[in-house]
Amino acid sequence: MRAHKQHRLPTSCQIEILEDRTLLTAAFSELANLHPSDFTDFGHSVVTLSTGNIVVTDPSYNNWSGAVYLFSGESGELISTLTGDSYEQIGSGGVTA
C-alpha cells in the first residue's frame, strides 16, 4: 500500500489592501436641475466618478430624449450636458463609470 502525500495548508492568510477609499464631502447641499418641469426624472441615476465629479441622468428630459449631466464634485456647477433625440431616453440605463 502506498503512502498518501500530505499537502500542507498555509498557516497565515495575507490580506492586500487594493484601494484606499475615502468618503467625499461636498461643499454644496444639492445639484440643481437646470430644466425643471412637471414631468422630470432628474436624479434617475447619480454616480460619483473617481475624479470626484458627479454624473446625473434625466431620461424623461425634453419629450423623453433624455439628458446626462456632469457636475463638478467640488462646486456643484454644471460642467457638461449630453442630450438625445426624441424618445431616445439617454441615461435610462444608468451610468457605467
SULBEL-V653657 format. One line per field, one symbol per residue. burial: b if it has 9 or more other C-alpha atoms within 8 Angstrom, else e. Layout:
burial: ???
This chain:
burial: eeeeeeeeeeeeeeeeeeeeeeeeeeeeeeeeeeeeeeebbbebbbbbbeebbbbbbbbbbeebbbbbbbbbbeebebeebebbebebbbbbeebee
